[in-house]
Amino acid sequence: MINILKSISSGIVFAFLYLFIVFVSPIILMLMGYTNIFSSPALVGEYLYIIEIKNQTFSSEATIFGCILSFVVGLIIHFFLNLLIASFKKGRK
């Protein structure tokens, strides 16, 4: 039960990291001098995020698909790291 809660919290951390990156990146791009950008990458027909910068205005949109995908990636990384750590501990004995 504790392992499931830890994996879910790891997925949630990755989802919040995704949200933070999507909402902060237009500000960083504007500070770097980019003034005309439109980015909306898609995976299997669904957008991961939408970022648009025109002159001195910007908009960024995190999509549900991007949040779900980052949550799943967080779960996979958590379980992979647990498997890797367990194999190292088993090898030392």
PyMOL Python script that loads the backbone (N, CA, C, O; Angstrom):
from pymol import cmd

cmd.read_pdbstr("""\
ATOM      1  N   MET A   1       0.818  -1.196   0.000  1.00  0.00           N
ATOM      2  CA  MET A   1       0.000   0.000   0.000  1.00  0.00           C
ATOM      3  C   MET A   1       0.860   1.259   0.000  1.00  0.00           C
ATOM      4  O   MET A   1       0.565   2.224  -0.704  1.00  0.00           O
ATOM      5  N   ILE A   2       1.935   1.238   0.803  1.00  0.00           N
ATOM      6  CA  ILE A   2       2.809   2.403   0.881  1.00  0.00           C
ATOM      7  C   ILE A   2       3.510   2.620  -0.458  1.00  0.00           C
ATOM      8  O   ILE A   2       3.698   3.759  -0.886  1.00  0.00           O
ATOM      9  N   ASN A   3       3.894   1.527  -1.119  1.00  0.00           N
ATOM     10  CA  ASN A   3       4.560   1.642  -2.418  1.00  0.00           C
ATOM     11  C   ASN A   3       3.634   2.268  -3.456  1.00  0.00           C
ATOM     12  O   ASN A   3       4.085   3.046  -4.297  1.00  0.00           O
ATOM     13  N   ILE A   4       2.364   1.941  -3.407  1.00  0.00           N
ATOM     14  CA  ILE A   4       1.398   2.521  -4.343  1.00  0.00           C
ATOM     15  C   ILE A   4       1.247   4.022  -4.088  1.00  0.00           C
ATOM     16  O   ILE A   4       1.189   4.808  -5.033  1.00  0.00           O
ATOM     17  N   LEU A   5       1.184   4.417  -2.826  1.00  0.00           N
ATOM     18  CA  LEU A   5       1.072   5.842  -2.496  1.00  0.00           C
ATOM     19  C   LEU A   5       2.318   6.619  -2.911  1.00  0.00           C
ATOM     20  O   LEU A   5       2.218   7.753  -3.380  1.00  0.00           O
ATOM     21  N   LYS A   6       3.502   6.004  -2.738  1.00  0.00           N
ATOM     22  CA  LYS A   6       4.739   6.658  -3.160  1.00  0.00           C
ATOM     23  C   LYS A   6       4.784   6.811  -4.672  1.00  0.00           C
ATOM     24  O   LYS A   6       5.235   7.837  -5.181  1.00  0.00           O
ATOM     25  N   SER A   7       4.318   5.797  -5.394  1.00  0.00           N
ATOM     26  CA  SER A   7       4.329   5.901  -6.858  1.00  0.00           C
ATOM     27  C   SER A   7       3.333   6.952  -7.345  1.00  0.00           C
ATOM     28  O   SER A   7       3.623   7.691  -8.286  1.00  0.00           O
ATOM     29  N   ILE A   8       2.170   7.021  -6.713  1.00  0.00           N
ATOM     30  CA  ILE A   8       1.185   8.046  -7.081  1.00  0.00           C
ATOM     31  C   ILE A   8       1.724   9.445  -6.780  1.00  0.00           C
ATOM     32  O   ILE A   8       1.526  10.371  -7.566  1.00  0.00           O
ATOM     33  N   SER A   9       2.398   9.597  -5.655  1.00  0.00           N
ATOM     34  CA  SER A   9       2.964  10.913  -5.333  1.00  0.00           C
ATOM     35  C   SER A   9       4.074  11.280  -6.310  1.00  0.00           C
ATOM     36  O   SER A   9       4.244  12.454  -6.641  1.00  0.00           O
ATOM     37  N   SER A  10       4.824  10.298  -6.770  1.00  0.00           N
ATOM     38  CA  SER A  10       5.846  10.563  -7.775  1.00  0.00           C
ATOM     39  C   SER A  10       5.206  11.007  -9.084  1.00  0.00           C
ATOM     40  O   SER A  10       5.712  11.921  -9.736  1.00  0.00           O
ATOM     41  N   GLY A  11       4.115  10.385  -9.475  1.00  0.00           N
ATOM     42  CA  GLY A  11       3.394  10.797 -10.674  1.00  0.00           C
ATOM     43  C   GLY A  11       2.833  12.196 -10.542  1.00  0.00           C
ATOM     44  O   GLY A  11       2.874  12.971 -11.497  1.00  0.00           O
ATOM     45  N   ILE A  12       2.317  12.527  -9.388  1.00  0.00           N
ATOM     46  CA  ILE A  12       1.775  13.869  -9.158  1.00  0.00           C
ATOM     47  C   ILE A  12       2.882  14.921  -9.210  1.00  0.00           C
ATOM     48  O   ILE A  12       2.672  16.017  -9.730  1.00  0.00           O
ATOM     49  N   VAL A  13       4.049  14.594  -8.676  1.00  0.00           N
ATOM     50  CA  VAL A  13       5.182  15.522  -8.734  1.00  0.00           C
ATOM     51  C   VAL A  13       5.560  15.789 -10.185  1.00  0.00           C
ATOM     52  O   VAL A  13       5.831  16.933 -10.548  1.00  0.00           O
ATOM     53  N   PHE A  14       5.583  14.754 -11.019  1.00  0.00           N
ATOM     54  CA  PHE A  14       5.902  14.952 -12.426  1.00  0.00           C
ATOM     55  C   PHE A  14       4.825  15.777 -13.127  1.00  0.00           C
ATOM     56  O   PHE A  14       5.147  16.593 -13.992  1.00  0.00           O
ATOM     57  N   ALA A  15       3.573  15.587 -12.779  1.00  0.00           N
ATOM     58  CA  ALA A  15       2.497  16.377 -13.382  1.00  0.00           C
ATOM     59  C   ALA A  15       2.630  17.851 -12.997  1.00  0.00           C
ATOM     60  O   ALA A  15       2.448  18.726 -13.844  1.00  0.00           O
ATOM     61  N   PHE A  16       2.941  18.136 -11.741  1.00  0.00           N
ATOM     62  CA  PHE A  16       3.141  19.526 -11.326  1.00  0.00           C
ATOM     63  C   PHE A  16       4.386  20.128 -11.972  1.00  0.00           C
ATOM     64  O   PHE A  16       4.400  21.315 -12.298  1.00  0.00           O
ATOM     65  N   LEU A  17       5.426  19.324 -12.158  1.00  0.00           N
ATOM     66  CA  LEU A  17       6.619  19.798 -12.849  1.00  0.00           C
ATOM     67  C   LEU A  17       6.291  20.154 -14.298  1.00  0.00           C
ATOM     68  O   LEU A  17       6.781  21.158 -14.815  1.00  0.00           O
ATOM     69  N   TYR A  18       5.473  19.343 -14.949  1.00  0.00           N
ATOM     70  CA  TYR A  18       5.014  19.630 -16.307  1.00  0.00           C
ATOM     71  C   TYR A  18       4.251  20.957 -16.342  1.00  0.00           C
ATOM     72  O   TYR A  18       4.499  21.794 -17.211  1.00  0.00           O
ATOM     73  N   LEU A  19       3.333  21.147 -15.409  1.00  0.00           N
ATOM     74  CA  LEU A  19       2.559  22.400 -15.358  1.00  0.00           C
ATOM     75  C   LEU A  19       3.466  23.605 -15.146  1.00  0.00           C
ATOM     76  O   LEU A  19       3.299  24.638 -15.794  1.00  0.00           O
ATOM     77  N   PHE A  20       4.413  23.469 -14.247  1.00  0.00           N
ATOM     78  CA  PHE A  20       5.337  24.570 -13.967  1.00  0.00           C
ATOM     79  C   PHE A  20       6.147  24.932 -15.204  1.00  0.00           C
ATOM     80  O   PHE A  20       6.288  26.110 -15.531  1.00  0.00           O
ATOM     81  N   ILE A  21       6.677  23.933 -15.890  1.00  0.00           N
ATOM     82  CA  ILE A  21       7.493  24.182 -17.081  1.00  0.00           C
ATOM     83  C   ILE A  21       6.669  24.832 -18.184  1.00  0.00           C
ATOM     84  O   ILE A  21       7.140  25.758 -18.845  1.00  0.00           O
ATOM     85  N   VAL A  22       5.440  24.356 -18.388  1.00  0.00           N
ATOM     86  CA  VAL A  22       4.601  24.917 -19.451  1.00  0.00           C
ATOM     87  C   VAL A  22       4.246  26.371 -19.161  1.00  0.00           C
ATOM     88  O   VAL A  22       4.204  27.187 -20.082  1.00  0.00           O
ATOM     89  N   PHE A  23       3.994  26.704 -17.920  1.00  0.00           N
ATOM     90  CA  PHE A  23       3.577  28.066 -17.615  1.00  0.00           C
ATOM     91  C   PHE A  23       4.740  29.039 -17.446  1.00  0.00           C
ATOM     92  O   PHE A  23       4.534  30.247 -17.558  1.00  0.00           O
ATOM     93  N   VAL A  24       5.945  28.561 -17.182  1.00  0.00           N
ATOM     94  CA  VAL A  24       7.091  29.448 -16.996  1.00  0.00           C
ATOM     95  C   VAL A  24       7.894  29.624 -18.289  1.00  0.00           C
ATOM     96  O   VAL A  24       8.536  30.657 -18.478  1.00  0.00           O
ATOM     97  N   SER A  25       7.865  28.644 -19.165  1.00  0.00           N
ATOM     98  CA  SER A  25       8.705  28.713 -20.365  1.00  0.00           C
ATOM     99  C   SER A  25       8.407  29.907 -21.273  1.00  0.00           C
ATOM    100  O   SER A  25       9.357  30.441 -21.846  1.00  0.00           O
ATOM    101  N   PRO A  26       7.153  30.373 -21.454  1.00  0.00           N
ATOM    102  CA  PRO A  26       6.969  31.581 -22.279  1.00  0.00           C
ATOM    103  C   PRO A  26       7.646  32.815 -21.689  1.00  0.00           C
ATOM    104  O   PRO A  26       8.153  33.660 -22.427  1.00  0.00           O
ATOM    105  N   ILE A  27       7.655  32.917 -20.395  1.00  0.00           N
ATOM    106  CA  ILE A  27       8.310  34.058 -19.741  1.00  0.00           C
ATOM    107  C   ILE A  27       9.810  34.011 -19.996  1.00  0.00           C
ATOM    108  O   ILE A  27      10.428  35.032 -20.297  1.00  0.00           O
ATOM    109  N   ILE A  28      10.393  32.817 -19.873  1.00  0.00           N
ATOM    110  CA  ILE A  28      11.826  32.665 -20.123  1.00  0.00           C
ATOM    111  C   ILE A  28      12.147  32.956 -21.582  1.00  0.00           C
ATOM    112  O   ILE A  28      13.141  33.618 -21.880  1.00  0.00           O
ATOM    113  N   LEU A  29      11.316  32.465 -22.490  1.00  0.00           N
ATOM    114  CA  LEU A  29      11.537  32.724 -23.914  1.00  0.00           C
ATOM    115  C   LEU A  29      11.444  34.215 -24.233  1.00  0.00           C
ATOM    116  O   LEU A  29      12.222  34.726 -25.039  1.00  0.00           O
ATOM    117  N   MET A  30      10.504  34.911 -23.611  1.00  0.00           N
ATOM    118  CA  MET A  30      10.388  36.360 -23.843  1.00  0.00           C
ATOM    119  C   MET A  30      11.600  37.093 -23.292  1.00  0.00           C
ATOM    120  O   MET A  30      12.083  38.043 -23.907  1.00  0.00           O
ATOM    121  N   LEU A  31      12.096  36.660 -22.132  1.00  0.00           N
ATOM    122  CA  LEU A  31      13.289  37.295 -21.572  1.00  0.00           C
ATOM    123  C   LEU A  31      14.520  37.051 -22.439  1.00  0.00           C
ATOM    124  O   LEU A  31      15.448  37.859 -22.445  1.00  0.00           O
ATOM    125  N   MET A  32      14.528  35.937 -23.169  1.00  0.00           N
ATOM    126  CA  MET A  32      15.645  35.632 -24.068  1.00  0.00           C
ATOM    127  C   MET A  32      15.539  36.382 -25.390  1.00  0.00           C
ATOM    128  O   MET A  32      16.469  36.355 -26.196  1.00  0.00           O
ATOM    129  N   GLY A  33      14.406  37.056 -25.620  1.00  0.00           N
ATOM    130  CA  GLY A  33      14.270  37.892 -26.799  1.00  0.00           C
ATOM    131  C   GLY A  33      13.406  37.327 -27.908  1.00  0.00           C
ATOM    132  O   GLY A  33      13.289  37.951 -28.962  1.00  0.00           O
ATOM    133  N   TYR A  34      12.804  36.181 -27.713  1.00  0.00           N
ATOM    134  CA  TYR A  34      11.925  35.611 -28.736  1.00  0.00           C
ATOM    135  C   TYR A  34      10.573  36.318 -28.682  1.00  0.00           C
ATOM    136  O   TYR A  34       9.970  36.437 -27.615  1.00  0.00           O
ATOM    137  N   THR A  35      10.098  36.787 -29.837  1.00  0.00           N
ATOM    138  CA  THR A  35       8.863  37.568 -29.842  1.00  0.00           C
ATOM    139  C   THR A  35       7.770  36.991 -30.736  1.00  0.00           C
ATOM    140  O   THR A  35       6.654  37.509 -30.736  1.00  0.00           O
ATOM    141  N   ASN A  36       8.055  35.934 -31.498  1.00  0.00           N
ATOM    142  CA  ASN A  36       7.036  35.384 -32.378  1.00  0.00           C
ATOM    143  C   ASN A  36       7.187  33.862 -32.429  1.00  0.00           C
ATOM    144  O   ASN A  36       7.895  33.332 -33.285  1.00  0.00           O
ATOM    145  N   ILE A  37       6.525  33.173 -31.516  1.00  0.00           N
ATOM    146  CA  ILE A  37       6.630  31.714 -31.424  1.00  0.00           C
ATOM    147  C   ILE A  37       5.234  31.131 -31.274  1.00  0.00           C
ATOM    148  O   ILE A  37       4.396  31.661 -30.545  1.00  0.00           O
ATOM    149  N   PHE A  38       5.002  30.040 -31.973  1.00  0.00           N
ATOM    150  CA  PHE A  38       3.808  29.230 -31.752  1.00  0.00           C
ATOM    151  C   PHE A  38       4.252  27.779 -31.726  1.00  0.00           C
ATOM    152  O   PHE A  38       4.778  27.270 -32.716  1.00  0.00           O
ATOM    153  N   SER A  39       4.045  27.115 -30.607  1.00  0.00           N
ATOM    154  CA  SER A  39       4.476  25.729 -30.453  1.00  0.00           C
ATOM    155  C   SER A  39       3.320  24.899 -29.906  1.00  0.00           C
ATOM    156  O   SER A  39       2.744  25.217 -28.866  1.00  0.00           O
ATOM    157  N   SER A  40       2.998  23.835 -30.623  1.00  0.00           N
ATOM    158  CA  SER A  40       1.953  22.927 -30.157  1.00  0.00           C
ATOM    159  C   SER A  40       2.244  21.512 -30.669  1.00  0.00           C
ATOM    160  O   SER A  40       1.608  21.047 -31.614  1.00  0.00           O
ATOM    161  N   PRO A  41       3.205  20.835 -30.042  1.00  0.00           N
ATOM    162  CA  PRO A  41       3.534  19.481 -30.497  1.00  0.00           C
ATOM    163  C   PRO A  41       2.400  18.513 -30.183  1.00  0.00           C
ATOM    164  O   PRO A  41       1.706  18.652 -29.176  1.00  0.00           O
ATOM    165  N   ALA A  42       2.224  17.534 -31.060  1.00  0.00           N
ATOM    166  CA  ALA A  42       1.151  16.561 -30.892  1.00  0.00           C
ATOM    167  C   ALA A  42       1.734  15.155 -30.852  1.00  0.00           C
ATOM    168  O   ALA A  42       2.740  14.863 -31.499  1.00  0.00           O
ATOM    169  N   LEU A  43       1.095  14.309 -30.093  1.00  0.00           N
ATOM    170  CA  LEU A  43       1.443  12.897 -30.002  1.00  0.00           C
ATOM    171  C   LEU A  43       0.149  12.116 -30.132  1.00  0.00           C
ATOM    172  O   LEU A  43      -0.796  12.363 -29.383  1.00  0.00           O
ATOM    173  N   VAL A  44       0.088  11.198 -31.046  1.00  0.00           N
ATOM    174  CA  VAL A  44      -1.111  10.405 -31.391  1.00  0.00           C
ATOM    175  C   VAL A  44      -2.357  11.280 -31.568  1.00  0.00           C
ATOM    176  O   VAL A  44      -3.456  10.913 -31.152  1.00  0.00           O
ATOM    177  N   GLY A  45      -2.162  12.432 -32.188  1.00  0.00           N
ATOM    178  CA  GLY A  45      -3.290  13.298 -32.504  1.00  0.00           C
ATOM    179  C   GLY A  45      -3.736  14.229 -31.388  1.00  0.00           C
ATOM    180  O   GLY A  45      -4.678  14.998 -31.583  1.00  0.00           O
ATOM    181  N   GLU A  46      -3.103  14.187 -30.242  1.00  0.00           N
ATOM    182  CA  GLU A  46      -3.455  15.055 -29.110  1.00  0.00           C
ATOM    183  C   GLU A  46      -2.287  15.986 -28.815  1.00  0.00           C
ATOM    184  O   GLU A  46      -1.126  15.581 -28.876  1.00  0.00           O
ATOM    185  N   TYR A  47      -2.604  17.236 -28.493  1.00  0.00           N
ATOM    186  CA  TYR A  47      -1.569  18.215 -28.187  1.00  0.00           C
ATOM    187  C   TYR A  47      -1.004  17.977 -26.791  1.00  0.00           C
ATOM    188  O   TYR A  47      -1.736  17.645 -25.858  1.00  0.00           O
ATOM    189  N   LEU A  48       0.317  18.153 -26.664  1.00  0.00           N
ATOM    190  CA  LEU A  48       0.966  18.042 -25.359  1.00  0.00           C
ATOM    191  C   LEU A  48       0.859  19.355 -24.585  1.00  0.00           C
ATOM    192  O   LEU A  48       0.617  19.358 -23.378  1.00  0.00           O
ATOM    193  N   TYR A  49       1.043  20.460 -25.291  1.00  0.00           N
ATOM    194  CA  TYR A  49       0.888  21.799 -24.728  1.00  0.00           C
ATOM    195  C   TYR A  49       0.722  22.765 -25.878  1.00  0.00           C
ATOM    196  O   TYR A  49       0.956  22.410 -27.033  1.00  0.00           O
ATOM    197  N   ILE A  50       0.320  23.982 -25.570  1.00  0.00           N
ATOM    198  CA  ILE A  50       0.202  25.029 -26.576  1.00  0.00           C
ATOM    199  C   ILE A  50       0.825  26.297 -25.998  1.00  0.00           C
ATOM    200  O   ILE A  50       0.375  26.819 -24.979  1.00  0.00           O
ATOM    201  N   ILE A  51       1.865  26.779 -26.666  1.00  0.00           N
ATOM    202  CA  ILE A  51       2.529  28.016 -26.250  1.00  0.00           C
ATOM    203  C   ILE A  51       2.543  28.971 -27.435  1.00  0.00           C
ATOM    204  O   ILE A  51       2.941  28.603 -28.540  1.00  0.00           O
ATOM    205  N   GLU A  52       2.101  30.212 -27.190  1.00  0.00           N
ATOM    206  CA  GLU A  52       2.079  31.215 -28.244  1.00  0.00           C
ATOM    207  C   GLU A  52       2.616  32.536 -27.694  1.00  0.00           C
ATOM    208  O   GLU A  52       2.171  33.023 -26.654  1.00  0.00           O
ATOM    209  N   ILE A  53       3.578  33.099 -28.415  1.00  0.00           N
ATOM    210  CA  ILE A  53       4.149  34.393 -28.052  1.00  0.00           C
ATOM    211  C   ILE A  53       4.026  35.300 -29.274  1.00  0.00           C
ATOM    212  O   ILE A  53       4.520  34.969 -30.352  1.00  0.00           O
ATOM    213  N   LYS A  54       3.366  36.442 -29.100  1.00  0.00           N
ATOM    214  CA  LYS A  54       3.250  37.450 -30.158  1.00  0.00           C
ATOM    215  C   LYS A  54       3.624  38.798 -29.554  1.00  0.00           C
ATOM    216  O   LYS A  54       2.984  39.281 -28.620  1.00  0.00           O
ATOM    217  N   ASN A  55       4.668  39.385 -30.105  1.00  0.00           N
ATOM    218  CA  ASN A  55       5.178  40.678 -29.651  1.00  0.00           C
ATOM    219  C   ASN A  55       5.426  40.657 -28.143  1.00  0.00           C
ATOM    220  O   ASN A  55       6.358  39.990 -27.694  1.00  0.00           O
ATOM    221  N   GLN A  56       4.633  41.354 -27.361  1.00  0.00           N
ATOM    222  CA  GLN A  56       4.843  41.400 -25.910  1.00  0.00           C
ATOM    223  C   GLN A  56       3.776  40.649 -25.122  1.00  0.00           C
ATOM    224  O   GLN A  56       3.688  40.807 -23.904  1.00  0.00           O
ATOM    225  N   THR A  57       2.969  39.839 -25.791  1.00  0.00           N
ATOM    226  CA  THR A  57       1.950  39.047 -25.094  1.00  0.00           C
ATOM    227  C   THR A  57       2.244  37.562 -25.304  1.00  0.00           C
ATOM    228  O   THR A  57       2.831  37.162 -26.310  1.00  0.00           O
ATOM    229  N   PHE A  58       1.830  36.775 -24.350  1.00  0.00           N
ATOM    230  CA  PHE A  58       2.030  35.341 -24.471  1.00  0.00           C
ATOM    231  C   PHE A  58       0.847  34.605 -23.862  1.00  0.00           C
ATOM    232  O   PHE A  58       0.124  35.131 -23.017  1.00  0.00           O
ATOM    233  N   SER A  59       0.675  33.382 -24.316  1.00  0.00           N
ATOM    234  CA  SER A  59      -0.305  32.496 -23.697  1.00  0.00           C
ATOM    235  C   SER A  59       0.267  31.090 -23.696  1.00  0.00           C
ATOM    236  O   SER A  59       0.951  30.683 -24.635  1.00  0.00           O
ATOM    237  N   SER A  60      -0.015  30.364 -22.646  1.00  0.00           N
ATOM    238  CA  SER A  60       0.429  28.977 -22.560  1.00  0.00           C
ATOM    239  C   SER A  60      -0.722  28.154 -22.008  1.00  0.00           C
ATOM    240  O   SER A  60      -1.456  28.587 -21.119  1.00  0.00           O
ATOM    241  N   GLU A  61      -0.858  26.963 -22.557  1.00  0.00           N
ATOM    242  CA  GLU A  61      -1.961  26.094 -22.169  1.00  0.00           C
ATOM    243  C   GLU A  61      -1.420  24.686 -21.961  1.00  0.00           C
ATOM    244  O   GLU A  61      -0.843  24.093 -22.873  1.00  0.00           O
ATOM    245  N   ALA A  62      -1.609  24.163 -20.773  1.00  0.00           N
ATOM    246  CA  ALA A  62      -1.277  22.772 -20.484  1.00  0.00           C
ATOM    247  C   ALA A  62      -2.518  21.939 -20.774  1.00  0.00           C
ATOM    248  O   ALA A  62      -3.622  22.290 -20.356  1.00  0.00           O
ATOM    249  N   THR A  63      -2.335  20.850 -21.481  1.00  0.00           N
ATOM    250  CA  THR A  63      -3.479  20.028 -21.860  1.00  0.00           C
ATOM    251  C   THR A  63      -3.637  18.847 -20.911  1.00  0.00           C
ATOM    252  O   THR A  63      -2.702  18.461 -20.209  1.00  0.00           O
ATOM    253  N   ILE A  64      -4.823  18.292 -20.905  1.00  0.00           N
ATOM    254  CA  ILE A  64      -5.104  17.122 -20.067  1.00  0.00           C
ATOM    255  C   ILE A  64      -4.229  15.949 -20.497  1.00  0.00           C
ATOM    256  O   ILE A  64      -3.719  15.206 -19.659  1.00  0.00           O
ATOM    257  N   PHE A  65      -4.059  15.787 -21.817  1.00  0.00           N
ATOM    258  CA  PHE A  65      -3.227  14.694 -22.317  1.00  0.00           C
ATOM    259  C   PHE A  65      -1.791  14.846 -21.824  1.00  0.00           C
ATOM    260  O   PHE A  65      -1.167  13.854 -21.446  1.00  0.00           O
ATOM    261  N   GLY A  66      -1.258  16.056 -21.821  1.00  0.00           N
ATOM    262  CA  GLY A  66       0.090  16.290 -21.323  1.00  0.00           C
ATOM    263  C   GLY A  66       0.218  15.986 -19.839  1.00  0.00           C
ATOM    264  O   GLY A  66       1.225  15.431 -19.402  1.00  0.00           O
ATOM    265  N   CYS A  67      -0.796  16.347 -19.065  1.00  0.00           N
ATOM    266  CA  CYS A  67      -0.789  16.049 -17.630  1.00  0.00           C
ATOM    267  C   CYS A  67      -0.829  14.547 -17.379  1.00  0.00           C
ATOM    268  O   CYS A  67      -0.088  14.028 -16.544  1.00  0.00           O
ATOM    269  N   ILE A  68      -1.691  13.860 -18.102  1.00  0.00           N
ATOM    270  CA  ILE A  68      -1.798  12.398 -17.925  1.00  0.00           C
ATOM    271  C   ILE A  68      -0.507  11.724 -18.349  1.00  0.00           C
ATOM    272  O   ILE A  68      -0.033  10.808 -17.676  1.00  0.00           O
ATOM    273  N   LEU A  69       0.065  12.166 -19.455  1.00  0.00           N
ATOM    274  CA  LEU A  69       1.306  11.577 -19.935  1.00  0.00           C
ATOM    275  C   LEU A  69       2.450  11.809 -18.953  1.00  0.00           C
ATOM    276  O   LEU A  69       3.240  10.896 -18.711  1.00  0.00           O
ATOM    277  N   SER A  70       2.556  12.992 -18.389  1.00  0.00           N
ATOM    278  CA  SER A  70       3.610  13.250 -17.414  1.00  0.00           C
ATOM    279  C   SER A  70       3.386  12.452 -16.131  1.00  0.00           C
ATOM    280  O   SER A  70       4.350  12.014 -15.504  1.00  0.00           O
ATOM    281  N   PHE A  71       2.133  12.259 -15.733  1.00  0.00           N
ATOM    282  CA  PHE A  71       1.830  11.423 -14.571  1.00  0.00           C
ATOM    283  C   PHE A  71       2.286   9.987 -14.812  1.00  0.00           C
ATOM    284  O   PHE A  71       2.900   9.372 -13.940  1.00  0.00           O
ATOM    285  N   VAL A  72       1.987   9.456 -15.994  1.00  0.00           N
ATOM    286  CA  VAL A  72       2.381   8.083 -16.319  1.00  0.00           C
ATOM    287  C   VAL A  72       3.896   7.952 -16.402  1.00  0.00           C
ATOM    288  O   VAL A  72       4.457   6.949 -15.960  1.00  0.00           O
ATOM    289  N   VAL A  73       4.558   8.952 -16.961  1.00  0.00           N
ATOM    290  CA  VAL A  73       6.021   8.931 -17.012  1.00  0.00           C
ATOM    291  C   VAL A  73       6.599   8.938 -15.595  1.00  0.00           C
ATOM    292  O   VAL A  73       7.577   8.242 -15.325  1.00  0.00           O
ATOM    293  N   GLY A  74       6.006   9.715 -14.693  1.00  0.00           N
ATOM    294  CA  GLY A  74       6.442   9.711 -13.295  1.00  0.00           C
ATOM    295  C   GLY A  74       6.288   8.348 -12.652  1.00  0.00           C
ATOM    296  O   GLY A  74       7.166   7.916 -11.905  1.00  0.00           O
ATOM    297  N   LEU A  75       5.181   7.657 -12.928  1.00  0.00           N
ATOM    298  CA  LEU A  75       4.976   6.304 -12.398  1.00  0.00           C
ATOM    299  C   LEU A  75       6.024   5.341 -12.946  1.00  0.00           C
ATOM    300  O   LEU A  75       6.595   4.548 -12.198  1.00  0.00           O
ATOM    301  N   ILE A  76       6.272   5.411 -14.234  1.00  0.00           N
ATOM    302  CA  ILE A  76       7.242   4.500 -14.858  1.00  0.00           C
ATOM    303  C   ILE A  76       8.639   4.730 -14.305  1.00  0.00           C
ATOM    304  O   ILE A  76       9.353   3.773 -14.004  1.00  0.00           O
ATOM    305  N   ILE A  77       9.032   5.982 -14.169  1.00  0.00           N
ATOM    306  CA  ILE A  77      10.357   6.278 -13.617  1.00  0.00           C
ATOM    307  C   ILE A  77      10.464   5.804 -12.179  1.00  0.00           C
ATOM    308  O   ILE A  77      11.501   5.275 -11.778  1.00  0.00           O
ATOM    309  N   HIS A  78       9.411   5.984 -11.401  1.00  0.00           N
ATOM    310  CA  HIS A  78       9.421   5.524 -10.010  1.00  0.00           C
ATOM    311  C   HIS A  78       9.613   4.010  -9.929  1.00  0.00           C
ATOM    312  O   HIS A  78      10.456   3.532  -9.169  1.00  0.00           O
ATOM    313  N   PHE A  79       8.841   3.259 -10.703  1.00  0.00           N
ATOM    314  CA  PHE A  79       8.950   1.803 -10.660  1.00  0.00           C
ATOM    315  C   PHE A  79      10.285   1.324 -11.228  1.00  0.00           C
ATOM    316  O   PHE A  79      10.851   0.351 -10.729  1.00  0.00           O
ATOM    317  N   PHE A  80      10.798   1.996 -12.269  1.00  0.00           N
ATOM    318  CA  PHE A  80      12.093   1.625 -12.832  1.00  0.00           C
ATOM    319  C   PHE A  80      13.212   1.858 -11.818  1.00  0.00           C
ATOM    320  O   PHE A  80      14.100   1.018 -11.670  1.00  0.00           O
ATOM    321  N   LEU A  81      13.174   2.992 -11.122  1.00  0.00           N
ATOM    322  CA  LEU A  81      14.203   3.264 -10.111  1.00  0.00           C
ATOM    323  C   LEU A  81      14.114   2.283  -8.946  1.00  0.00           C
ATOM    324  O   LEU A  81      15.144   1.855  -8.425  1.00  0.00           O
ATOM    325  N   ASN A  82      12.907   1.921  -8.532  1.00  0.00           N
ATOM    326  CA  ASN A  82      12.761   0.919  -7.471  1.00  0.00           C
ATOM    327  C   ASN A  82      13.323  -0.424  -7.905  1.00  0.00           C
ATOM    328  O   ASN A  82      13.979  -1.102  -7.114  1.00  0.00           O
ATOM    329  N   LEU A  83      13.078  -0.818  -9.141  1.00  0.00           N
ATOM    330  CA  LEU A  83      13.600  -2.065  -9.673  1.00  0.00           C
ATOM    331  C   LEU A  83      15.123  -2.029  -9.752  1.00  0.00           C
ATOM    332  O   LEU A  83      15.790  -3.016  -9.441  1.00  0.00           O
ATOM    333  N   LEU A  84      15.665  -0.898 -10.166  1.00  0.00           N
ATOM    334  CA  LEU A  84      17.111  -0.742 -10.259  1.00  0.00           C
ATOM    335  C   LEU A  84      17.763  -0.788  -8.883  1.00  0.00           C
ATOM    336  O   LEU A  84      18.792  -1.441  -8.710  1.00  0.00           O
ATOM    337  N   ILE A  85      17.186  -0.116  -7.916  1.00  0.00           N
ATOM    338  CA  ILE A  85      17.720  -0.116  -6.553  1.00  0.00           C
ATOM    339  C   ILE A  85      17.643  -1.512  -5.946  1.00  0.00           C
ATOM    340  O   ILE A  85      18.582  -1.948  -5.280  1.00  0.00           O
ATOM    341  N   ALA A  86      16.546  -2.210  -6.165  1.00  0.00           N
ATOM    342  CA  ALA A  86      16.401  -3.570  -5.634  1.00  0.00           C
ATOM    343  C   ALA A  86      17.421  -4.523  -6.259  1.00  0.00           C
ATOM    344  O   ALA A  86      17.923  -5.415  -5.576  1.00  0.00           O
ATOM    345  N   SER A  87      17.729  -4.352  -7.528  1.00  0.00           N
ATOM    346  CA  SER A  87      18.715  -5.241  -8.155  1.00  0.00           C
ATOM    347  C   SER A  87      20.113  -4.942  -7.635  1.00  0.00           C
ATOM    348  O   SER A  87      20.919  -5.862  -7.501  1.00  0.00           O
ATOM    349  N   PHE A  88      20.427  -3.675  -7.336  1.00  0.00           N
ATOM    350  CA  PHE A  88      21.719  -3.356  -6.749  1.00  0.00           C
ATOM    351  C   PHE A  88      21.849  -3.916  -5.331  1.00  0.00           C
ATOM    352  O   PHE A  88      22.905  -4.421  -4.949  1.00  0.00           O
ATOM    353  N   LYS A  89      20.769  -3.822  -4.560  1.00  0.00           N
ATOM    354  CA  LYS A  89      20.803  -4.371  -3.195  1.00  0.00           C
ATOM    355  C   LYS A  89      20.932  -5.885  -3.232  1.00  0.00           C
ATOM    356  O   LYS A  89      21.614  -6.464  -2.388  1.00  0.00           O
ATOM    357  N   LYS A  90      20.296  -6.529  -4.184  1.00  0.00           N
ATOM    358  CA  LYS A  90      20.369  -7.982  -4.316  1.00  0.00           C
ATOM    359  C   LYS A  90      21.776  -8.404  -4.746  1.00  0.00           C
ATOM    360  O   LYS A  90      22.265  -9.450  -4.318  1.00  0.00           O
ATOM    361  N   GLY A  91      22.410  -7.621  -5.563  1.00  0.00           N
ATOM    362  CA  GLY A  91      23.767  -7.920  -6.033  1.00  0.00           C
ATOM    363  C   GLY A  91      24.806  -7.785  -4.949  1.00  0.00           C
ATOM    364  O   GLY A  91      25.833  -8.461  -5.016  1.00  0.00           O
ATOM    365  N   ARG A  92      24.596  -6.953  -3.960  1.00  0.00           N
ATOM    366  CA  ARG A  92      25.568  -6.736  -2.871  1.00  0.00           C
ATOM    367  C   ARG A  92      25.547  -7.870  -1.854  1.00  0.00           C
ATOM    368  O   ARG A  92      26.544  -8.096  -1.168  1.00  0.00           O
ATOM    369  N   LYS A  93      24.453  -8.573  -1.745  1.00  0.00           N
ATOM    370  CA  LYS A  93      24.353  -9.634  -0.711  1.00  0.00           C
ATOM    371  C   LYS A  93      25.148 -10.828  -1.068  1.00  0.00           C
ATOM    372  O   LYS A  93      25.173 -11.801  -0.315  1.00  0.00           O
TER     373      LYS A  93
END
""", "prot")
cmd.dss("prot")
cmd.show_as("cartoon", "prot")
cmd.util.cbc("prot")
cmd.orient("prot")
